[in-house]
Amino acid sequence: MSLKVVIIGGGIGGTAAALALLRAGFDVRVFEQVETKTEVGAGIQLSPNATRLLLRYGLGEALKLRGVRPHAIEVRRWQDGSTLSLEPLGDAIEQSYGAPYYHIHRADLLVALSSALPAGVLQTGRRCTGATQTERGVRVQFEDGSQVEGDVLVGADGIHSTVRRTLFGEERPRFSGNIAYRGLAPAERVAHLGVRRNSTNWMGPHGHFVHYFVAGGKYLNFVAVSEQSSWERESWTDRGSIDDARRCYAGWHPQIHGILDAVDETFKWALFDRMPLEAWSVGRITLLGDSCHPMLPYMAQGAAQSIEDGATLAACLADCSAADVAPALLRYEMLRKPRTASIQAAARGNSITFHLPDGPAQQERDATMASQGDLSPRRAAIFGFDAEMIAPSPVAGEGVVVSAKNDAG
Ligand SMILES: Cc1cc2nc3c(=O)[nH]c(=O)nc-3n(C[C@H](O)[C@H](O)[C@H](O)COP(=O)(O)OP(=O)(O)OC[C@H]3O[C@@H](n4cnc5c(N)ncnc54)[C@H](O)[C@@H]3O)c2cc1C
């Protein structure tokens, strides 16, 4: 009989993991706290390490229909707009890594993921309040008083994870000192700006500004990050004032102001992360995505890593009997932790590198970026990774190894 896997959280990580686990033959249920999962108006970048998995889950057509394939990752200078680096994406990336790079509206991605799940797998309006486990299984409690039993429990319930708290206690995330304004500008309102179909990152003193097209090219999505010393609330959906956003970019290139002029509303986010957790699993319960490795968005990898987690988890649980769940989860965690921790650290590093004030350090950064050519080695290591490719289950006493194909990771 196939193992019953209970996933808490129907975000990108939870739904992608469900697809991976269903494909591996498990009996899967996903419990999402909100009745109707809505996403803020914002985009997301999906690199080949994530899209190669989504294509395997049958999402190719949906991505093609709703996504946008950018030509390049471009870094520009805040004031004069000069290009500091240009790394090709488009066909070049697909040829190199066997999967495309997409920009997509989050709502479109979530719809694509959840509609690929068979009816009844995703149950909404079910808020998990805790979980207990025995040697033979897990029991999950919900706010409405109901309970569900399974062989494995996966917490994919985001940065404020209840499942993580159940396993390891309360620990507040760290405010990064950065806030982000996000919004969508209708493409026709920015047509006069000649915005290129790239993932563009403008770097300047104490901030950066990223934009790219989503929704088949109908909207230009932007994420405008600036530094702020404190944050009162941990809300993820505060409306932000466009004038405040404009003030953060005073003196920056007119294209940035042209984009801000074209939006009707912005949302303001405080950006949080955590230090890497020492452990993700206890017995039959594990974590994935932002619940265990929330990261700053400066590598555009948080969702991609949560998608990778699901693929590796399914590979580790494959052929596992109910008695072997705990070692399989430990193996999953051992395979995933070094990679996600290094990307968390790289994202933190970028919060300094991206925001350097003009001066010798900024000049050195710009020179390094200009010399890197087509695709930086760090990016190549991320994009080339195949999270499903794990070595056969190690025999007792042997270490866990990742297949040679993934040496780049
Ligand atoms: C500004 C910004 C830009 C970003 N850009 C990118 C990008 O370009 N590329 C990229 O890969 N990543 C990006 N990210 C990161 C990415 O958004 C996250 O890493 C990703 O959404 C995490 O997915 P998740 O499923 O782990 O968590 P979440 O998206 O937080 O989903 C958790 C789900 O669990 C549910 N839940 C919570 N508690 C419970 C409970 N008790 N019971 C039941 N359900 C519960 C929630 O309602 C939610 O649906 C960005 C993040 C930010 C802030």
The ligand as an ORCA input file, in Angstrom:
! r2SCAN-3c Opt
* xyz 0 1
  C       9.577     40.350     -3.060
  C       9.763     38.889     -3.290
  C      10.157     38.429     -4.543
  C      10.380     37.069     -4.760
  N      10.783     36.647     -6.007
  C      11.054     35.345     -6.216
  C      11.471     34.880     -7.506
  O      11.564     35.661     -8.451
  N      11.742     33.555     -7.668
  C      11.625     32.654     -6.637
  O      11.895     31.458     -6.839
  N      11.219     33.065     -5.400
  C      10.935     34.370     -5.175
  N      10.499     34.786     -3.941
  C      10.389     33.803     -2.846
  C       9.096     33.023     -2.931
  O       7.992     33.879     -3.028
  C       8.934     32.135     -1.702
  O      10.150     31.515     -1.399
  C       7.891     31.068     -1.976
  O       6.649     31.649     -2.239
  C       7.780     30.113     -0.778
  O       6.793     29.172     -1.037
  P       6.254     28.239      0.128
  O       5.203     27.394     -0.524
  O       7.383     27.575      0.820
  O       5.617     29.227      1.191
  P       4.343     30.203      1.051
  O       4.254     30.788     -0.310
  O       4.425     31.139      2.201
  O       3.121     29.232      1.223
  C       2.752     28.714      2.478
  C       1.299     28.329      2.411
  O       0.952     27.683      3.627
  C      -0.295     28.180      4.081
  N      -0.319     28.025      5.540
  C       0.407     28.708      6.459
  N       0.136     28.273      7.682
  C      -0.784     27.291      7.551
  C      -1.475     26.465      8.487
  N      -1.244     26.559      9.806
  N      -2.355     25.541      8.012
  C      -2.602     25.427      6.674
  N      -1.986     26.208      5.759
  C      -1.088     27.119      6.195
  C      -0.299     29.634      3.629
  O      -1.617     30.159      3.553
  C       0.360     29.519      2.266
  O      -0.567     29.257      1.249
  C      10.230     36.144     -3.705
  C       9.805     36.597     -2.444
  C       9.570     37.955     -2.242
  C       9.133     38.422     -0.891
*
